């Protein structure tokens, strides 16, 4: 593990990039990493320091990997007050956001230059390589759900909400038009945007791309949405449950798969055209999901969303266009199909969530995991098992999951468990409304 070293751009490429940024009137670069608890962290550098930062990185204490949503630090025997790492921006993924700001995702390395096993973006990259070793290529698409609030976090109550309604969209026309324009500036390819089920809730979907780029886009989207909301005098919540008792936000992951250029989820002899490998891929996800919910929906609020009747993928099963199943096989379009993993919420680190989904596919392919029977009705009708909603139970299952240990590695798994268990000790037993209020913007940008 942790064998990938982020390449350094040559002097000529750095000079050319600086000229481009000058023409775009960029003043500063936001360098971001997402911690195991799903919170975006950042440092900012001036344009003049971008090349130097790319070459040598920025100092970052190991505690970056165990920061918690309440600003606590979940120190472990391995991660304490001693040590330092380097945070290096990947300038190949840099995007200009407008208003003098640019953005780039970063990766962690040791001071020696070797990659850190705690780097979540690097962990995803290695999972993609593991999938490629089997001759399989994944294309990933992300959906981002968020709830608009007043600037102080209060619910918006101008008029009754109309889910999927034209009125709901037009009431926020200025915000949505600015948001879509900002997405265009940042190079985010928007497929669609609409008013969702919850009050003040919107969903925006982006075109599929390679897995690392898709996870980058999930991070970038939060930044773009957050900036657009601020300019409109609003705020955007990416909490799994922005308001107790209300609709939760999802962060669904769509995956399509090819083996040596041949689609795995269509054109085969199996149900709905699945190939034999496609069946094993879905089988691997369904089989492994109960053990990795602590990654995909492991926050102290996630259990309030991951419930039957919420279209949140609360059941460990699969079905064609079944929106209550954790794994939804989406209908064939233009000769290709995809899997939607619905149980993911925005408290998940998008790099780790994507790595876990792809890692379960790798496991399914290697073990030739059988495809479970399809669920063609509401899963509750057949008494299908639900995914764990108690955070302690979800974390215990994560600790014991052989798949999670392989996908994440011991160091990253330990850090993630420490952070999430801190949440349990900090918020367990508190009033749900008070917790939702306290954490409404914990995962926002």
Residue pairs with C-beta under 8 A, 6 or more apart in sequence:
1 117
1 123
1 126
1 409
2 114
2 115
2 116
2 117
2 119
2 122
2 123
2 126
2 409
3 115
3 126
4 115
4 122
4 125
4 126
4 129
5 109
5 113
5 114
5 115
6 88
6 90
6 107
6 109
6 115
6 122
8 54
8 55
9 17
9 54
9 91
9 92
14 50
14 51
14 54
14 91
17 50
17 51
17 91
17 94
18 47
18 50
18 51
21 47
21 50
21 96
21 102
22 47
24 96
24 102
25 100
26 47
26 96
26 100
26 101
26 102
27 46
27 47
27 100
27 101
28 44
28 45
28 46
28 47
28 100
28 101
28 102
29 44
29 45
29 46
29 47
29 50
29 53
29 89
29 94
29 101
29 102
29 103
29 104
30 42
30 43
30 44
30 97
30 101
30 102
30 103
30 104
30 223
31 42
31 43
31 44
31 45
31 53
31 58
31 87
31 89
31 104
31 106
32 40
32 41
32 42
32 103
32 104
32 105
32 106
32 219
32 223
33 40
33 41
33 42
33 60
33 64
33 87
33 105
33 106
33 107
33 108
33 119
33 120
33 121
34 40
34 41
34 120
34 219
34 349
34 350
34 351
35 41
35 64
35 65
35 66
35 67
35 120
35 349
35 419
36 65
36 66
36 120
36 349
36 352
36 412
36 415
36 416
36 419
37 67
37 68
37 69
37 299
37 347
37 349
37 416
37 419
37 420
37 423
38 299
38 346
38 347
38 348
38 349
38 350
38 443
39 67
39 69
39 442
39 443
40 219
40 222
40 223
40 443
40 445
41 64
41 67
43 58
43 60
43 87
45 53
45 58
47 102
50 89
50 91
53 88
53 89
54 88
54 89
54 91
56 86
56 88
57 86
57 87
57 88
57 109
58 86
58 87
58 88
58 106
59 84
59 85
59 86
59 87
60 84
60 85
60 86
60 87
60 108
61 81
61 83
61 84
61 85
62 79
62 80
62 83
62 84
62 85
62 118
63 73
63 75
63 79
63 80
63 81
64 85
64 87
64 108
65 79
65 108
65 118
65 412
65 415
66 73
66 74
66 75
66 76
66 79
66 415
66 418
66 419
67 73
67 419
68 74
68 419
68 422
68 423
68 426
69 299
69 423
69 439
69 442
69 443
70 422
70 423
70 426
70 427
70 438
72 422
72 426
74 415
74 418
74 419
74 421
74 422
75 81
75 418
76 414
76 415
76 418
78 411
78 414
79 415
79 418
84 111
85 108
85 109
85 110
85 111
85 116
85 118
86 108
86 109
86 110
86 111
86 113
87 106
87 107
87 108
88 106
88 107
88 108
88 109
89 104
89 105
89 106
90 104
90 105
90 106
90 107
90 121
91 104
93 104
93 105
93 213
93 216
94 102
94 103
94 104
95 102
95 103
95 104
95 186
95 187
95 220
96 102
96 185
96 186
97 103
97 182
97 185
97 186
97 223
97 224
97 227
98 182
98 185
98 186
99 227
103 186
103 220
103 223
105 121
105 216
105 219
106 121
107 115
107 116
107 119
107 121
107 122
108 115
108 116
108 118
108 119
108 122
109 115
109 116
109 119
110 116
115 122
116 122
117 123
117 409
117 411
117 412
118 411
118 412
118 415
120 349
120 351
120 352
120 355
120 412
121 212
121 215
121 216
121 351
123 351
123 352
123 355
123 407
123 408
123 409
123 412
124 211
124 212
124 215
124 351
124 352
124 354
124 355
124 358
125 212
127 211
127 354
127 355
127 358
127 359
127 362
127 407
128 138
128 210
128 211
128 212
128 358
130 359
130 362
131 137
131 138
131 358
131 361
131 362
134 259
134 362
134 365
134 366
135 259
135 260
136 257
136 258
136 259
136 264
136 277
136 361
136 365
137 257
137 258
137 259
138 210
138 211
138 255
138 256
138 257
138 358
138 361
139 208
139 209
139 210
139 211
139 255
139 256
139 257
139 258
140 208
140 209
140 210
140 211
140 214
140 215
140 253
140 254
140 255
140 354
141 191
141 205
141 206
141 207
141 208
141 209
141 214
141 253
141 254
141 255
141 338
142 205
142 206
142 214
142 215
142 217
142 218
142 221
142 251
142 252
142 253
142 254
142 350
143 203
143 204
143 205
143 206
143 250
143 251
143 252
143 254
144 203
144 204
144 205
144 206
144 218
144 221
144 222
144 225
144 238
144 251
144 346
145 196
145 201
145 202
145 203
145 238
145 249
145 250
145 251
145 346
146 201
146 202
146 222
146 225
146 236
146 237
146 238
146 249
146 346
147 198
147 199
147 200
147 201
147 202
147 236
147 237
147 239
147 242
147 243
147 246
147 247
147 249
148 156
148 172
148 175
148 200
148 201
148 202
148 229
148 234
148 235
148 236
148 237
149 155
149 156
149 200
149 234
149 235
149 236
149 237
149 242
149 440
150 156
150 234
150 235
151 230
151 233
151 234
151 235
152 235
153 235
153 237
153 437
153 440
153 441
155 199
155 200
155 243
156 199
156 200
156 234
157 199
158 171
159 167
159 171
161 168
161 195
161 198
161 199
161 200
162 168
162 195
163 195
163 196
163 197
163 198
164 194
164 195
164 196
164 197
165 195
168 195
169 176
169 194
169 195
172 202
172 232
174 232
175 228
175 229
175 232
175 234
176 193
176 202
178 228
178 231
178 232
179 193
179 204
179 224
179 225
179 228
180 190
180 193
182 224
182 227
182 228
183 190
183 204
183 221
183 224
184 190
186 220
186 224
188 206
188 217
188 220
188 221
188 224
189 206
189 207
190 204
190 205
190 206
190 207
191 205
191 206
191 207
192 204
192 205
193 202
193 203
193 204
193 205
194 202
194 203
195 201
195 202
196 202
196 203
196 247
197 247
197 311
198 242
198 246
198 247
198 248
198 249
199 243
199 246
199 247
201 247
201 249
204 221
204 225
206 214
206 217
206 221
208 214
208 254
208 256
208 338
209 217
211 354
211 358
212 351
214 354
215 350
215 351
215 353
215 354
218 251
218 350
219 350
219 445
222 236
222 238
222 346
222 443
222 444
222 445
223 445
225 236
225 445
226 235
226 236
226 444
226 445
228 236
229 235
229 236
235 441
235 444
236 444
237 249
237 440
237 441
237 444
238 249
238 251
238 346
238 443
238 444
238 445
239 249
239 301
239 346
239 347
239 436
239 439
239 440
239 441
239 442
239 443
239 444
240 248
240 249
240 297
240 299
240 301
240 302
240 304
240 305
240 345
240 346
240 347
241 248
241 249
241 301
241 304
241 305
241 432
241 436
242 248
242 249
242 436
242 440
243 433
243 436
243 440
244 304
244 432
244 433
244 435
244 436
245 432
245 433
247 310
248 301
248 304
248 305
248 310
248 312
248 345
249 305
249 345
249 346
250 305
250 312
250 313
250 342
250 344
250 345
250 346
251 344
251 345
251 346
251 348
251 350
251 353
252 313
252 340
252 341
252 342
252 344
253 340
253 341
253 344
253 353
253 354
253 357
254 330
254 338
254 339
254 340
254 341
255 338
255 339
255 341
255 357
255 358
255 361
256 263
256 265
256 336
256 337
256 338
256 339
257 263
257 264
257 265
257 277
257 278
257 281
257 339
257 361
258 264
259 275
259 277
262 275
263 275
263 335
263 336
263 337
264 274
264 275
264 277
264 278
264 281
265 273
265 274
265 275
265 278
265 281
265 329
265 336
265 337
265 338
265 339
266 272
266 273
266 274
266 278
266 332
266 335
266 336
266 337
267 273
267 275
267 335
268 274
268 275
268 276
268 278
268 279
269 275
269 276
270 276
270 278
270 279
270 371
271 279
271 320
271 371
271 374
272 320
272 329
272 332
272 337
273 332
273 337
274 282
274 329
274 371
277 365
279 370
279 371
280 364
280 365
280 367
280 368
280 369
280 370
280 371
281 339
281 361
281 364
281 365
282 318
282 327
282 329
282 339
282 364
282 371
283 364
283 369
283 370
283 371
283 372
284 360
284 361
284 362
284 363
284 364
284 365
284 367
284 369
285 318
285 327
285 339
285 341
285 357
285 360
285 361
285 364
286 316
286 317
286 318
286 326
286 327
286 372
287 360
287 364
287 369
287 372
288 360
288 363
288 364
288 401
288 403
289 296
289 316
289 326
289 327
289 343
289 360
289 387
290 316
290 385
290 387
290 388
290 397
291 397
291 398
291 400
291 401
291 402
291 403
291 404
292 356
292 360
292 398
292 401
292 403
292 404
292 407
293 302
293 306
293 343
293 387
293 388
293 394
293 397
293 398
294 391
294 394
294 395
294 397
294 398
294 404
294 416
294 417
294 420
295 348
295 349
295 352
295 353
295 356
295 398
295 404
295 408
295 416
296 341
296 343
296 344
296 345
296 348
296 353
296 356
296 357
297 303
297 305
297 306
297 343
297 344
297 345
297 347
297 348
297 387
297 394
298 347
298 348
298 391
298 394
298 395
298 398
298 416
298 420
299 345
299 347
299 391
299 420
299 423
299 439
300 391
300 423
300 424
300 426
300 427
300 428
300 435
300 439
301 347
301 435
301 436
301 439
302 345
302 347
302 389
302 391
302 394
303 388
303 389
303 390
303 391
303 394
304 389
304 432
304 436
305 312
305 345
306 312
306 313
306 314
306 343
306 345
306 386
306 387
306 389
307 314
307 389
308 314
308 315
308 324
308 379
308 380
308 386
309 324
311 323
311 324
311 342
312 342
312 343
312 345
313 324
313 325
313 326
313 327
313 328
313 341
313 342
313 343
313 344
313 387
314 324
314 326
314 343
314 379
314 386
314 387
314 389
315 324
315 325
315 326
315 375
315 379
315 380
315 384
315 385
315 386
315 387
316 326
316 384
316 385
316 386
316 387
317 325
317 326
317 327
317 372
317 375
317 379
317 384
318 325
318 326
318 327
318 328
318 329
318 371
318 372
318 374
318 375
319 325
319 327
319 328
319 329
319 374
319 375
319 376
319 379
320 328
320 329
320 331
320 374
320 376
321 328
321 329
321 330
321 331
322 328
322 375
322 376
322 379
323 342
324 378
324 379
324 380
325 342
325 375
325 379
326 341
326 342
326 343
326 387
327 339
327 340
327 341
327 342
328 339
328 340
328 342
329 337
329 339
329 340
330 337
330 338
330 339
330 340
331 337
341 357
343 387
344 353
344 357
346 443
347 442
347 443
352 408
352 412
352 416
355 407
355 408
356 404
356 407
356 408
359 403
359 406
359 407
360 403
360 407
363 369
363 403
363 406
375 382
375 384
387 394
388 394
388 397
391 420
391 423
391 424
391 428
392 424
392 428
395 417
395 420
395 421
395 424
398 404
398 413
398 416
398 417
399 413
399 417
404 413
405 413
408 416
427 435
427 438
427 439
